[in-house]
Amino acid sequence: MKIAGYNKLDKPNGNESQTIMSDLIPPPIRVGAVSYLNSKPLIEDLEELADNAELMLDYPSLLADDLAAGRIDVGLIPSIEVIRSSEYEIISNACIATQGPVLSVKMYSRVPLGQIRRLALDMGSRTSATLVRIMLAEQYGVYPEVEPLPIEQAIESSSADAILLIGDRAIHAPEASFVATWDLGEEWLRWTGLPFVFAMWAVRRDQDTGLLESALCRARDKGVTLLGEIARREAPKLGIDESVAESYLKNNLSFYLGPAECCGLRLFQDLAIKTGLAPEGVPLVFRNCISAG
C-alpha cells in the first residue's frame, strides 16, 4: 500500500514517520470571528463542524487587519472592508445583520444631531463608523471631525459632541446624560426600508477554504436553534440579564444574507462612495452563496 509515495514496508525511522504524517495532515484554516455576543450564533461548534478550522476571536476592526495581512485565512469582517477592497470574496450567506433596532450599535449625542461637530468613534468599529457618518451627512448635512475612542477608554473621558459605541458596551451605555440616542439599525430601516449588514464571512481571492463554506452555514443553522442556550451561557460573562441577551439575539439580529440584505448592502456601498468613504469600482463577489442574489 502506498501513502504519499511511501511504501509501508520500508519502515522509516521516527523522524521520517513524523514528516510523512505531517505531509498528510492539511494545515489548519485560521478563522477569525468577532468576540461580541452577536457572533456567537455564527460559530456554534464551528471547530467540530469544520475538521481543520482554528478559531480566533477579536474585535471587528482588528480582524479586518488580520485578514488583510494574511494572519487569518477567513474572517467575519466589517462589511465596509468588503466594499472597500476588490481583494475579498464573500463565502457564506451567514452574516450579522439587522432588520430594525440593533441595540448594540448606538450613537449617543450631547447636543442636537444637527449641531454635532466632533464625533468619537469606537475603535472596534469600521462599518458602523462609516454608517453614522453617512447618515449625519445625508440627513443633517453634518460632517463632524472624528476622533478615536479606544476600546478600553470610558465614554466619560471623551468630550466629543457625540460618541459611537458598538458591541456589548453599547448595550450598557447610560442614555440619561445624552440629549439624543441613535440606534443605527433602527434609523437605517426607517430611512431606507432595508436591512443592514454589519459583518460577513470573507476571504482573500486566492484563498482555498475547502469545505469550510458549508461548515459556516451549518454552524449558523445550529446556532440559531440554540439562541436561548447561548444567551444563558454568555449573559453572565457580559454582566447583562439573561432575558436581555436572549431578546437581543432573537429580536435585534438576523444571521442570513438574503436578497433584501444584499440590496441594503449595495445601497450602503453607493452611499459610502457618494460620501467619499469608499472607492468606486469595487465589485461585490459572492463565492457559492446560494442566497446572495
N, C-alpha and C positions, 0 to 999 in steps of 0.2 A: 504493500500500500504506500502510495506517495502522498506526502503532505508538504506543500510549498517546495517541491523539488527535493525533499529529503526522504530517504528510504529508512523506515523504522528499524530495519535490521542493522543499520550502520552503527548504532549505539554511540551517540556523541557524548562528549563529556558534559559536565553540569553547565558550564558557561555557554557552550554551543546550544544546549537544550533550551536555556532561558532565552537566547537570542531568537531561536526558531519560534518559540511560543509568543514572544513579543511581536514578531513579524505577523503572526496570525491574528492578533487582537487589534482591532482598529482603534485609533486614538479617540479619546472622548470628545464629544461635541460640547463645547463650552457654551452654556445657555445662561444669559443674564436676564433676570427679571426684577421688576420693581419691588422694593422692600415694604411697600404700603399694604394696608388691608385690601385695597381694591384689586390687587393682583393675585390674591390667594386662590380664588376660584380657578384661575387660569393655570396654576401649577400644582394642582392637587394630584399627588402621586406621580408627578411627571417623570421623576427619575426611575420609577418602576415601570412606567408605560413605555419609556424610551430607553432601550437597552444600554446605550452608551452616552447618555446625557449627564453632564456635570453641571449642577445648578448653582448659580451665584446670585446673591441679592444685593441691590444697591439703589441709589437714588436715580430717577429717570435721566437727569442730565449727565450723570457720570456713566450710565450705561451707554448713552449715545457716544460719548468719548471712547469708551472701551471698544465698542463695535467698530468705530472708525479707525482705531489704532490696531485692530486685529487681536485685542486681548480677549475678546469673546467671539464666538462664531455666529451666534444668533442672539438677538436682543429684543426685549419688549421695550421699544424705544419711543420717545415722544413723536407724535405724528408729524410735527413740523420738520423733524430731521429727514423723514422720507420725502417730504415736499421740497426740501432744500437741496437734496443730493440725488443725482442720477446714478449713483453707485449702489443703490439699495433696491431690493425686491421685497414685496410683502408676501409672506409664505404661509399665512394661515388666515382663516376667517374668524379666529379668536382674537378679541381685542378688548380694550377698556373704552366704553362709550357711555353716553347718557342720552336719554330721551326727555329730559326735563331737569329739575333741580338735581345737582350732583353732590351737594353738601360738602365735599372735600376740595373744592376749588372756589375760593371766595376772594373778593376784593373788599377790604374794609377802608372806608374813607372818612377822614376827619373833617372834610369840607364837602359842600355840594359837588356833585360829579362834574359839572361844567367848570368848576374852579380848581380842579386838580392840576398842579404844576410840577410836583415831584412825586414819583411813584417808586416805591420799594418793591423789588421783585424777589420772591423766594428763589434762592439759588438752586433748589432742586427742580425748578420748573423751566421748561422751554416752550412747550406748546401753549400752556396757559398764559405765559408771559407775552407770547405773540398775540393770543386771542384777546386779552384785555386791552392791549394797545390798539388793535384793530377796532374793537367796539367803542373805545373812547374817541378814536379818530372819526369813525363813521357816524356815531350817534351824537357826539357833542363837539366835534371839531377840536378836540383836545389832543395835544401832542406833548405829554409831560416829559421832563427829564427823568431818566430812570437810574436807579442805583441798586446794588445788590443787597439783599437781606440774607446773610449767612444762615445756613441751616441750623446752627447751634445758637443763633442770636435771638433773644426775645423780641417780640414786636414792640414792646415798650421802649426799647433802646433806639428805635428809629423815629425821627421827627418828620418823616415824609408826610405829605398830604394824604396819601393812600398807600395801602400795603396789600400786595397779593400773596396769599398763602395757599399752599396745596397740600394734599395728603392728609395724614392723620392730625396734624396740628391745626389745620384749617377748621376741623370739627370742634376743637377745643377753644378756639379764639373767642374772647369776650366781645359781644356786639354792643353792649351798653355804652361804651365810651366812644362810639363812632356815629357820625351823622348818617351814613348810608352804608349798606352792605349789598354787594352784588354776588349772587350765586351765578357763576358764569354759564353753567349748563342751562339754568332756568332762563337767563337773559338771552342766550343764543336761540333757544327754542322759540321764545316769544318774538324775537326779531326775525328769524328765518323760517320757522316752522319745520326745521330739520333736526335730526340727532347730531351730536357732536362726538367725534372720535378723538380721544386723548392719547392713546398709545396702541401700537400694533407690533406684531412679531415681524422682524425684518432681518435680512441677511445681506451681505455684500454679493454683488452679481456673480462672482466666481466661486461662491461657497457651496460645496456639496453637503447636504444635510441628511442624506439617506432617507430613513423612514420617519424622521423627526416631525415632518409636517403633519402626518397622520396622528402622531402621539400628542402634538399640541392641541389638536381638536378633541381627541379623546380625553385629555386631562381637563379641558374646559367643560366638556359634556358631563364628566363626573363631578367637577367642582360645582356646577350649577344645581346639581341634585343634592348637594350637601351644604347649602348656604347656612342653614341653621347650625349645623355642627361646626362649620368654620367660624361662625360668629361666637359660639360658646368657647371655642379654643383660643381665639385671638383677642377677644374683648378685654380679658384681664391684663394682657400684656400692654394694652394701649391705655388702660385706665378709663375705659368707657363702659357704659352699661351694655349688657348683652343684647337687650332689645334694640338699642340704638345701632349696634353693629349689624344685627340681622336685618333691620329695616333698611339700612344703608345698602347692604349687598342686594337685597331683594327689590327695593323700590327706587333706588337712585342710580343704579348702574345697569348697563347692558353689556353682554360679552360676545355679541355676534356682529360680524361685519357683513351686513346685507346691503341691498340696493339703496335704501334710504340713507344708511350710514355713509356709503360711498358718495352719494350726492352731497351730503354735508361736508365730507372731506374735500371734495373738489371745489365747493364754494369757499371753504376755508383757504384753500390754495389760491383761488382767484383773488380773494380779499387780501391775503398776505402779499401777493405780487403787487396789487394796487397800492398798498400802504408802504411798499418798499422793504418789506420784511422777509421776502423770499424771491429767488431769481425766477425769471421766465424760462420756459422750455424744458422743465423737468417733468418727465412722464411718470405717472403712477403705474408701476409694473406689478402685476399680481401673478405669483407663481402657483398655478394649480389651485387657486382659491375658487371653489365652486360658487360661493355666494357673493362673489365680489363684483357682479355685473353692474 
